[in-house]
């Protein structure tokens, strides 16, 4: 049997429960993963709360979790690139990584390096690929100055490091308690809130070439539009962002094993770290999701499985 976090109605963390079920069977092109770690994302809470129901309705009992790391323990028809016993990381085939076993498309997985800790491996795929996709689409390159809102969060902290690795200069918004953290990963920190545009101007020098928003606040969006001349180089992944009002791009993730492999290489080379604020067991689902919903997470929250 296998444990899994599910919910059967929309609501807060209290609707989550841990159930026992038969491990899933991999279909064509899939593998089953004996889970070791899985990151939590804001999207998981949005699905659970019902805020995603218009375009991604839950199918009760609905599972959660989109990024994973673990050991292959069964392979489906047509899979030749992975074998039982291999350590892998990547996206789940569908929400369901917050469990003892999960399914993944073999074509989306990469081998887990021996030197990458399980808690970091389990939280790399989704946030890392979101950050990498959006920086690519915003054409962030060497010599650019890029403004990243919510720079201490899961996606934001990865975006900072990826942009720095590309040779960009990064200004990151965060609460004051996270300013030294941003300096440590290569960003110039500024405090969010009223007067943000002026504070960014004071440190940006020649100006801001692109802005990437993970916060969705009016201050972040207004400052981005004020500071960046080319509106096509402003994008947001924040669910509550008022893109229509500001005329900016709503961005999404494109996943590929090739892109994930590049992120793993950055991690192996010491240029990308997955910062894990706290880990939980599956039996601590209520506590984990309460902390996720509260915001102000530095880096990632992660479920660890034995």
VOBA-1610 file (N, C-alpha, C; in pm, whole numbers, padded with zeros to 5 digits, always signed):
BEGIN
Unk+00084-00120+00000Unk+00000+00000+00000Unk+00088+00125+00000Unk+00025+00237-00035Unk+00098+00362-00049Unk+00016+00475+00012Unk+00080+00563+00085Unk+00014+00679+00144Unk+00013+00795+00045Unk-00095+00874+00048Unk-00106+00990-00040Unk-00191+01097+00027Unk-00156+01223+00005Unk-00236+01336+00051Unk-00345+01362-00053Unk-00470+01370-00009Unk-00582+01397-00100Unk-00676+01498-00035Unk-00766+01554-00119Unk-00878+01632-00066Unk-01002+01600-00147Unk-01117+01605-00084Unk-01242+01570-00150Unk-01339+01687-00156Unk-01295+01803-00114Unk-01371+01927-00127Unk-01272+02042-00123Unk-01310+02154-00182Unk-01224+02272-00179Unk-01223+02334-00040Unk-01110+02395-00006Unk-01102+02462+00122Unk-00960+02487+00165Unk-00941+02512+00294Unk-00810+02538+00350Unk-00735+02409+00378Unk-00620+02418+00445Unk-00541+02298+00474Unk-00618+02191+00550Unk-00724+02231+00619Unk-00799+02133+00699Unk-00873+02030+00614Unk-00889+02054+00482Unk-00959+01956+00398Unk-00867+01842+00355Unk-00738+01855+00381Unk-00642+01753+00339Unk-00646+01633+00434Unk-00628+01514+00378Unk-00618+01395+00462Unk-00522+01297+00397Unk-00464+01213+00479Unk-00369+01112+00433Unk-00442+00980+00422Unk-00440+00921+00303Unk-00512+00796+00278Unk-00416+00688+00230Unk-00460+00563+00238Unk-00384+00450+00188Unk-00448+00399+00059Unk-00367+00368-00039Unk-00418+00319-00167Unk-00312+00230-00231Unk-00354+00155-00331Unk-00259+00076-00408Unk-00166+00169-00485Unk-00038+00138-00496Unk+00052+00221-00578Unk+00002+00227-00723Unk+00015+00342-00790Unk-00033+00353-00928Unk+00049+00267-01023Unk-00011+00233-01136Unk+00056+00151-01237Unk+00100+00240-01353Unk+00227+00238-01391Unk+00274+00324-01500Unk+00217+00283-01634Unk+00176+00382-01712Unk+00124+00360-01847Unk+00239+00368-01947Unk+00205+00364-02075Unk+00304+00375-02182Unk+00389+00500-02161Unk+00521+00482-02161Unk+00613+00595-02150Unk+00631+00649-02010Unk+00569+00585-01911Unk+00579+00634-01774Unk+00664+00543-01687Unk+00710+00601-01576Unk+00772+00521-01470Unk+00702+00554-01339Unk+00710+00460-01246Unk+00660+00487-01111Unk+00780+00516-01022Unk+00766+00618-00940Unk+00873+00662-00852Unk+00839+00629-00708Unk+00933+00562-00639Unk+00923+00551-00493Unk+00977+00681-00439Unk+00888+00763-00387Unk+00921+00901-00356Unk+01018+00915-00240Unk+01111+01011-00257Unk+01200+01050-00148Unk+01177+01196-00107Unk+01136+01281-00203Unk+01114+01423-00172Unk+01023+01485-00276Unk+00943+01582-00231Unk+00853+01654-00322Unk+00832+01795-00270Unk+00855+01894-00356Unk+00836+02032-00317Unk+00689+02072-00312Unk+00660+02173-00231Unk+00528+02236-00228Unk+00535+02365-00308Unk+00428+02396-00381Unk+00421+02516-00462Unk+00293+02593-00433Unk+00293+02724-00454Unk+00167+02798-00444Unk+00056+02739-00530Unk+00091+02684-00646Unk-00011+02623-00733Unk-00084+02509-00663Unk-00016+02437-00574Unk-00081+02330-00500Unk-00194+02385-00412Unk-00167+02497-00347Unk-00270+02560-00263Unk-00382+02618-00346Unk-00350+02671-00463Unk-00454+02727-00549Unk-00547+02618-00601Unk-00492+02501-00632Unk-00576+02389-00673Unk-00664+02344-00558Unk-00606+02330-00439Unk-00680+02284-00322Unk-00790+02380-00281Unk-00764+02510-00292Unk-00861+02611-00248Unk-00976+02630-00345Unk-00958+02587-00470Unk-01060+02607-00571Unk-01037+02727-00661Unk-00930+02801-00637Unk-00905+02920-00719Unk-00865+02882-00861Unk-00825+02757-00883Unk-00791+02710-01018Unk-00908+02638-01086Unk-01024+02634-01023Unk-01130+02545-01072Unk-01180+02581-01212Unk-01168+02707-01253Unk-01219+02748-01384Unk-01145+02681-01498Unk-01015+02659-01482Unk-00938+02599-01591Unk-00870+02468-01551Unk-00870+02435-01422Unk-00813+02309-01376Unk-00898+02256-01260Unk-01019+02209-01290Unk-01106+02162-01182Unk-01050+02036-01117Unk-01069+02025-00988Unk-01025+01906-00915Unk-01110+01786-00956Unk-01046+01670-00953Unk-01115+01543-00974Unk-01106+01464-00845Unk-01210+01477-00764Unk-01206+01422-00629Unk-01211+01269-00632Unk-01135+01202-00543Unk-01037+01259-00450Unk-00912+01306-00526Unk-00880+01433-00510Unk-00772+01496-00585Unk-00641+01488-00507Unk-00534+01452-00579Unk-00399+01454-00520Unk-00328+01584-00553Unk-00212+01605-00491Unk-00136+01729-00506Unk+00012+01697-00526Unk+00086+01795-00576Unk+00230+01782-00590Unk+00274+01763-00733Unk+00359+01854-00782Unk+00400+01854-00922Unk+00549+01832-00946Unk+00630+01829-00841Unk+00773+01810-00860Unk+00821+01702-00764Unk+00918+01623-00810Unk+00952+01503-00733Unk+01098+01464-00748Unk+01140+01380-00657Unk+01269+01311-00665Unk+01253+01179-00593Unk+01310+01074-00650Unk+01298+00944-00587Unk+01365+00837-00669Unk+01326+00713-00646Unk+01388+00597-00708Unk+01285+00527-00796Unk+01321+00500-00920Unk+01232+00427-01010Unk+01207+00288-00953Unk+01078+00252-00936Unk+01050+00117-00886Unk+00957+00037-00978Unk+00916+00095-01091Unk+00843+00022-01195Unk+00849+00103-01323Unk+00857+00036-01437Unk+00860+00105-01566Unk+00745+00057-01652Unk+00686+00150-01728Unk+00576+00117-01816Unk+00626+00072-01952Unk+00535+00028-02038Unk+00573-00015-02174Unk+00644+00096-02251Unk+00745+00058-02325Unk+00815+00153-02411Unk+00923+00234-02345Unk+00944+00218-02215Unk+01047+00295-02146Unk+01180+00221-02153Unk+01280+00287-02210Unk+01413+00226-02221Unk+01521+00310-02154Unk+01493+00439-02127Unk+01597+00527-02076Unk+01619+00516-01926Unk+01525+00455-01853Unk+01542+00439-01709Unk+01510+00295-01669Unk+01575+00252-01562Unk+01556+00118-01510Unk+01521+00124-01362Unk+01460+00018-01313Unk+01429+00009-01170Unk+01557+00026-01089Unk+01550+00109-00987Unk+01665+00135-00901Unk+01736+00265-00929Unk+01708+00332-01042Unk+01775+00458-01073Unk+01714+00574-00995Unk+01799+00665-00951Unk+01755+00785-00881Unk+01730+00896-00983Unk+01613+00959-00975Unk+01572+01056-01076Unk+01505+01176-01010Unk+01489+01281-01088Unk+01411+01396-01046Unk+01341+01454-01167Unk+01234+01529-01141Unk+01160+01590-01251Unk+01017+01619-01212Unk+00931+01648-01311Unk+00791+01676-01282Unk+00708+01548-01272Unk+00603+01553-01193Unk+00506+01444-01190Unk+00423+01448-01318Unk+00373+01331-01359Unk+00290+01324-01479Unk+00159+01400-01460Unk+00109+01404-01337Unk-00010+01479-01297Unk+00004+01506-01148Unk-00071+01603-01093Unk-00059+01626-00949Unk-00071+01495-00872Unk+00027+01468-00786Unk+00026+01342-00714Unk+00158+01309-00646Unk+00252+01405-00647Unk+00385+01379-00591Unk+00386+01380-00439Unk+00281+01431-00376Unk+00275+01431-00230Unk+00218+01297-00184Unk+00300+01196-00203Unk+00260+01057-00180Unk+00384+00971-00169Unk+00366+00846-00130Unk+00479+00753-00126Unk+00521+00708-00265Unk+00426+00705-00359Unk+00455+00667-00497Unk+00388+00768-00590Unk+00453+00797-00702Unk+00396+00888-00801Unk+00441+00845-00940Unk+00363+00886-01040Unk+00396+00856-01179Unk+00462+00976-01245Unk+00553+00949-01338Unk+00621+01054-01414Unk+00642+01006-01556Unk+00639+01100-01650Unk+00672+01069-01789Unk+00823+01056-01800Unk+00869+00941-01848Unk+01012+00916-01854Unk+01086+01022-01935Unk+01022+01075-02039Unk+01087+01174-02126Unk+01112+01306-02056Unk+01048+01329-01939Unk+01064+01455-01866Unk+01163+01445-01750Unk+01214+01325-01724Unk+01300+01304-01608Unk+01447+01315-01642Unk+01528+01342-01540Unk+01673+01336-01554Unk+01728+01259-01434Unk+01849+01208-01449Unk+01914+01138-01339Unk+01949+01236-01227Unk+01931+01193-01103Unk+01969+01277-00989Unk+02118+01260-00961Unk+02193+01369-00959Unk+02335+01357-00924Unk+02352+01309-00780Unk+02454+01232-00756Unk+02478+01179-00622Unk+02501+01290-00521Unk+02557+01401-00564Unk+02588+01510-00472Unk+02474+01604-00441Unk+02358+01583-00504Unk+02243+01671-00482Unk+02154+01607-00376Unk+02135+01676-00264Unk+02055+01622-00154Unk+01912+01599-00198Unk+01847+01500-00136Unk+01710+01468-00175Unk+01616+01586-00160Unk+01628+01660-00050Unk+01533+01770-00029Unk+01548+01877-00137Unk+01670+01900-00185Unk+01690+01996-00293Unk+01644+01939-00427Unk+01672+01812-00451Unk+01633+01749-00577Unk+01481+01749-00594Unk+01409+01728-00484Unk+01264+01722-00491Unk+01197+01856-00512Unk+01272+01965-00497Unk+01214+02099-00510Unk+01275+02178-00625Unk+01350+02111-00712Unk+01419+02182-00820Unk+01335+02196-00946Unk+01262+02093-00982Unk+01205+02084-01116Unk+01105+02194-01150Unk+01000+02209-01070Unk+00893+02301-01107Unk+00937+02447-01097Unk+00987+02486-00980Unk+01027+02626-00962Unk+01144+02661-01053Unk+01239+02569-01067Unk+01354+02596-01152Unk+01315+02614-01298Unk+01226+02528-01348Unk+01188+02539-01488Unk+01098+02659-01513Unk+01015+02696-01415Unk+00937+02820-01429Unk+01031+02940-01441Unk+01129+02949-01353Unk+01223+03060-01357Unk+01301+03063-01488Unk+01351+02948-01531Unk+01431+02942-01653Unk+01348+02977-01776Unk+01226+02925-01784Unk+01138+02956-01898Unk+01111+03105-01908Unk+01076+03165-01795Unk+01037+03306-01798Unk+01156+03397-01829Unk+01272+03369-01773Unk+01389+03449-01805Unk+01425+03437-01953Unk+01409+03318-02010Unk+01433+03300-02153Unk+01335+03386-02233Unk+01206+03379-02198Unk+01105+03452-02274Unk+01117+03604-02258Unk+01173+03647-02146Unk+01198+03790-02124Unk+01333+03835-02182Unk+01402+03742-02245Unk+01528+03766-02316Unk+01636+03823-02224Unk+01641+03772-02102Unk+01742+03817-02007Unk+01876+03758-02047Unk+01975+03847-02065Unk+02107+03803-02114Unk+02217+03880-02042Unk+02338+03845-02075Unk+02455+03909-02015Unk+02449+04061-02035Unk+02476+04134-01927Unk+02477+04279-01933Unk+02345+04345-01901Unk+02236+04269-01898Unk+02104+04324-01864Unk+02096+04353-01714Unk+02009+04449-01681Unk+01966+04467-01544Unk+01822+04420-01535Unk+01797+04321-01448Unk+01663+04263-01437Unk+01611+04282-01295Unk+01485+04322-01286Unk+01417+04341-01158Unk+01332+04217-01131Unk+01353+04152-01017Unk+01279+04031-00982Unk+01201+04058-00854Unk+01069+04049-00863Unk+00982+04071-00748Unk+00956+03939-00676Unk+00957+03943-00544Unk+00944+03819-00467Unk+01069+03735-00481Unk+01184+03802-00475Unk+01311+03738-00511Unk+01359+03635-00409Unk+01303+03632-00290Unk+01347+03535-00190Unk+01263+03408-00189Unk+01156+03404-00269Unk+01069+03287-00273Unk+01127+03174-00356Unk+01048+03068-00374Unk+01096+02950-00446Unk+01135+02979-00589Unk+01044+03038-00668Unk+01074+03072-00806Unk+01170+03190-00811Unk+01145+03291-00726Unk+01226+03411-00729Unk+01372+03386-00700Unk+01402+03305-00598Unk+01542+03280-00564Unk+01614+03203-00674Unk+01541+03115-00743Unk+01604+03045-00855Unk+01624+03140-00973Unk+01528+03229-00997Unk+01541+03325-01106Unk+01662+03416-01082Unk+01682+03459-00958Unk+01799+03541-00926Unk+01927+03468-00967Unk+01940+03344-00925Unk+02065+03271-00949Unk+02085+03239-01097Unk+01978+03206-01168Unk+01990+03176-01311Unk+02028+03302-01387Unk+01966+03416-01351Unk+02000+03542-01418Unk+02145+03581-01392Unk+02190+03564-01268Unk+02330+03595-01236Unk+02424+03505-01315Unk+02388+03377-01328Unk+02471+03283-01405Unk+02479+03323-01551Unk+02376+03393-01600Unk+02376+03440-01740Unk+02451+03572-01756Unk+02498+03627-01647Unk+02573+03751-01656Unk+02490+03876-01639Unk+02368+03863-01590Unk+02282+03979-01569Unk+02306+04038-01430Unk+02269+04162-01417Unk+02269+04232-01288Unk+02128+04224-01234Unk+02110+04182-01110Unk+01977+04156-01056Unk+01946+04248-00939Unk+01830+04312-00946Unk+01773+04385-00833Unk+01653+04304-00787Unk+01648+04269-00659Unk+01540+04184-00609Unk+01462+04249-00498Unk+01329+04239-00504Unk+01246+04292-00396Unk+01219+04183-00293Unk+01220+04223-00166Unk+01195+04130-00056Unk+01177+04210+00071Unk+01126+04144+00174Unk+01121+04207+00305Unk+01263+04224+00357Unk+01279+04315+00452Unk+01414+04347+00499Unk+01486+04227+00559Unk+01411+04135+00620Unk+01475+04018+00682Unk+01542+03928+00579Unk+01505+03942+00451Unk+01563+03860+00345Unk+01669+03931+00263Unk+01706+04053+00302Unk+01801+04128+00220Unk+01940+04066+00219Unk+01988+04020+00333Unk+02120+03958+00332Unk+02118+03828+00251Unk+02011+03755+00260Unk+01996+03634+00179Unk+02008+03667+00030Unk+01943+03775-00015Unk+01953+03813-00156Unk+02095+03855-00193Unk+02160+03927-00105Unk+02300+03963-00133Unk+02385+03837-00148Unk+02359+03738-00064Unk+02438+03614-00068Unk+02422+03538-00199Unk+02306+03551-00265Unk+02286+03480-00392Unk+02306+03570-00513Unk+02354+03692-00490Unk+02398+03775-00601Unk+02308+03888-00642Unk+02202+03917-00565Unk+02109+04025-00601Unk+02133+04149-00516Unk+02092+04264-00570Unk+02088+04388-00494Unk+01948+04398-00434Unk+01933+04394-00302Unk+01799+04393-00243Unk+01737+04531-00231Unk+01607+04538-00252Unk+01529+04658-00224Unk+01401+04617-00153Unk+01351+04706-00069Unk+01229+04679+00006Unk+01108+04703-00083Unk+01012+04609-00081Unk+00891+04629-00160Unk+00800+04730-00090Unk+00691+04770-00157Unk+00596+04864-00099Unk+00602+05000-00167Unk+00523+05097-00116Unk+00519+05231-00176Unk+00658+05291-00192Unk+00680+05360-00304Unk+00810+05419-00333Unk+00908+05322-00395Unk+00860+05204-00436Unk+00949+05100-00488Unk+01026+05147-00611Unk+00960+05211-00705Unk+01028+05252-00828Unk+01146+05342-00799Unk+01131+05435-00706Unk+01241+05526-00673Unk+01356+05451-00608Unk+01325+05356-00523Unk+01432+05280-00458Unk+01509+05196-00561Unk+01438+05142-00658Unk+01506+05065-00763Unk+01595+05157-00846Unk+01545+05277-00881Unk+01626+05371-00959Unk+01757+05405-00888Unk+01750+05415-00757Unk+01870+05452-00680Unk+01982+05351-00694Unk+01946+05223-00716Unk+02048+05118-00720Unk+02070+05061-00860Unk+01979+05092-00954Unk+01985+05028-01086Unk+02082+05096-01181Unk+02124+05215-01150Unk+02219+05282-01238Unk+02157+05323-01370Unk+02196+05257-01478Unk+02154+05296-01613Unk+02009+05263-01643Unk+01941+05190-01558Unk+01801+05157-01582Unk+01776+05008-01574Unk+01650+04971-01596Unk+01607+04832-01585Unk+01563+04782-01722Unk+01621+04670-01765Unk+01591+04615-01898Unk+01472+04521-01898Unk+01449+04448-01789Unk+01341+04350-01783Unk+01296+04335-01639Unk+01171+04291-01622Unk+01116+04268-01487Unk+01039+04138-01485Unk+01063+04059-01382Unk+00997+03929-01364Unk+00929+03931-01228Unk+00797+03914-01228Unk+00717+03927-01106Unk+00666+03792-01058Unk+00692+03762-00931Unk+00634+03642-00869Unk+00543+03680-00752Unk+00521+03810-00732Unk+00445+03858-00617Unk+00301+03897-00651Unk+00283+03967-00764Unk+00149+04002-00808Unk+00088+04124-00743Unk+00166+04201-00667Unk+00111+04319-00601Unk+00104+04437-00697Unk+00015+04532-00667Unk+00006+04653-00750Unk+00137+04729-00750Unk+00204+04737-00634Unk+00332+04808-00627Unk+00433+04746-00722Unk+00440+04613-00725Unk+00537+04545-00811Unk+00505+04569-00958Unk+00377+04557-00995Unk+00340+04572-01136Unk+00356+04717-01182Unk+00312+04811-01099Unk+00323+04952-01136Unk+00468+04994-01150Unk+00553+04951-01058Unk+00695+04986-01067Unk+00759+04926-01190Unk+00723+04803-01224Unk+00779+04739-01343Unk+00746+04817-01468Unk+00620+04856-01482Unk+00578+04931-01601Unk+00645+05068-01605Unk+00666+05128-01491Unk+00731+05259-01485Unk+00880+05250-01520Unk+00944+05140-01485Unk+01089+05130-01499Unk+01136+05066-01629Unk+01057+04977-01687Unk+01099+04903-01806Unk+01033+04963-01930Unk+01114+05008-02025Unk+01062+05074-02144Unk+00985+04979-02234Unk+01036+04860-02257Unk+00975+04761-02345Unk+00883+04671-02264Unk+00751+04692-02275Unk+00655+04617-02193Unk+00658+04468-02224Unk+00708+04429-02341Unk+00717+04286-02373Unk+00821+04216-02288Unk+00904+04293-02217Unk+01005+04235-02130Unk+00965+04243-01983Unk+00834+04253-01959Unk+00778+04245-01824Unk+00684+04127-01822Unk+00700+04039-01723Unk+00612+03922-01714Unk+00585+03885-01571Unk+00474+03815-01548Unk+00437+03771-01414Unk+00389+03627-01414Unk+00414+03557-01305Unk+00358+03424-01283Unk+00266+03423-01162Unk+00239+03540-01106Unk+00156+03549-00986Unk+00009+03537-01023Unk-00061+03448-00955Unk-00200+03420-00990Unk-00291+03542-00976Unk-00260+03629-00880Unk-00348+03743-00857Unk-00307+03869-00932Unk-00209+03859-01016Unk-00159+03979-01085Unk-00265+04036-01180Unk-00279+04168-01178Unk-00377+04238-01262Unk-00314+04272-01397Unk-00296+04169-01481Unk-00224+04189-01607Unk-00302+04277-01703Unk-00434+04270-01701Unk-00514+04352-01793Unk-00496+04501-01764Unk-00493+04534-01638Unk-00478+04675-01600Unk-00344+04730-01644Unk-00239+04649-01633Unk-00104+04700-01660Unk-00052+04661-01798Unk-00122+04575-01868Unk-00082+04540-02004Unk+00045+04458-02012Unk+00072+04377-01909Unk+00194+04297-01910Unk+00161+04151-01940Unk+00262+04070-01956Unk+00246+03930-01996Unk+00223+03839-01877Unk+00124+03751-01890Unk+00112+03642-01794Unk+00191+03525-01849Unk+00285+03476-01771Unk+00379+03376-01819Unk+00351+03240-01756Unk+00400+03136-01823Unk+00381+03000-01772Unk+00507+02919-01798Unk+00504+02795-01753Unk+00622+02709-01761Unk+00619+02620-01884Unk+00733+02605-01946Unk+00753+02498-02044Unk+00855+02403-01986Unk+00820+02276-01980Unk+00909+02177-01919Unk+00975+02092-02025Unk+01100+02061-02004Unk+01172+01969-02092Unk+01288+01910-02014Unk+01324+01788-02051Unk+01438+01724-01986Unk+01566+01802-02015Unk+01575+01861-02136Unk+01694+01937-02169Unk+01711+02058-02080Unk+01604+02132-02058Unk+01611+02249-01970Unk+01642+02207-01826Unk+01579+02098-01781Unk+01604+02050-01646Unk+01749+02005-01629Unk+01803+01943-01733Unk+01942+01899-01728Unk+02036+02020-01712Unk+02005+02130-01780Unk+02087+02251-01766Unk+02082+02304-01622Unk+01965+02297-01560Unk+01953+02342-01421Unk+02033+02252-01327Unk+02027+02122-01353Unk+02105+02029-01271Unk+02254+02057-01286Unk+02297+02089-01408Unk+02438+02122-01430Unk+02478+02248-01355Unk+02388+02348-01352Unk+02417+02468-01274Unk+02430+02433-01125Unk+02342+02346-01078Unk+02347+02305-00937Unk+02476+02229-00908Unk+02515+02139-00997Unk+02639+02064-00977Unk+02760+02156-00978Unk+02752+02265-01056Unk+02863+02359-01065Unk+02863+02464-00956Unk+02769+02456-00863Unk+02765+02551-00753Unk+02702+02684-00786Unk+02635+02695-00903Unk+02576+02822-00944Unk+02427+02831-00916Unk+02367+02721-00872Unk+02224+02720-00842Unk+02201+02633-00719Unk+02143+02694-00617Unk+02107+02621-00496Unk+01957+02625-00476Unk+01903+02514-00431Unk+01763+02509-00392Unk+01759+02531-00241Unk+01703+02643-00200Unk+01700+02676-00057Unk+01572+02621+00004Unk+01589+02531+00099Unk+01475+02465+00164Unk+01458+02523+00304Unk+01347+02591+00324Unk+01322+02653+00455Unk+01286+02549+00560Unk+01209+02448+00519Unk+01163+02349+00618Unk+01117+02223+00546Unk+01133+02109+00610Unk+01084+01983+00556Unk+00976+01925+00648Unk+00888+01842+00588Unk+00776+01784+00660Unk+00760+01638+00619Unk+00698+01557+00704Unk+00649+01427+00665Unk+00509+01440+00606Unk+00465+01342+00532Unk+00331+01348+00472Unk+00223+01363+00579Unk+00245+01307+00696Unk+00147+01316+00804Unk+00134+01458+00859Unk+00224+01547+00817Unk+00220+01687+00860Unk+00161+01778+00752Unk+00072+01724+00670Unk+00018+01800+00557Unk-00049+01929+00601Unk-00130+01924+00706Unk-00199+02044+00752Unk-00099+02154+00788Unk+00003+02117+00863Unk+00104+02214+00906Unk+00182+02269+00788Unk+00218+02180+00694Unk+00297+02223+00578Unk+00218+02321+00492Unk+00094+02289+00465Unk+00014+02376+00379Unk-00027+02505+00449Unk-00041+02502+00581Unk-00067+02625+00654Unk+00050+02721+00640Unk+00172+02665+00648Unk+00291+02750+00633Unk+00302+02801+00489Unk+00271+02717+00392Unk+00273+02759+00252Unk+00173+02871+00228Unk+00052+02855+00278Unk-00052+02955+00257Unk-00020+03087+00324Unk+00061+03083+00430Unk+00094+03206+00501Unk+00188+03297+00426Unk+00252+03246+00320Unk+00346+03328+00243Unk+00476+03350+00318Unk+00560+03435+00261Unk+00688+03473+00322Unk+00781+03354+00343Unk+00767+03252+00258Unk+00858+03139+00264Unk+00986+03176+00190Unk+01100+03154+00256Unk+01229+03177+00190Unk+01268+03047+00120Unk+01268+03050-00011Unk+01298+02929-00086Unk+01179+02837-00089Unk+01196+02712-00044Unk+01094+02610-00062Unk+01060+02536+00067Unk+00939+02480+00068Unk+00898+02381+00166Unk+00893+02246+00095Unk+00930+02140+00166Unk+00948+02010+00100Unk+00893+01898+00189Unk+00820+01805+00128Unk+00787+01680+00194Unk+00901+01581+00174Unk+00943+01516+00282Unk+01043+01409+00275Unk+00976+01277+00309Unk+01003+01174+00228Unk+00950+01042+00251Unk+01064+00947+00283Unk+01037+00844+00360Unk+01141+00749+00398Unk+01168+00650+00284
//
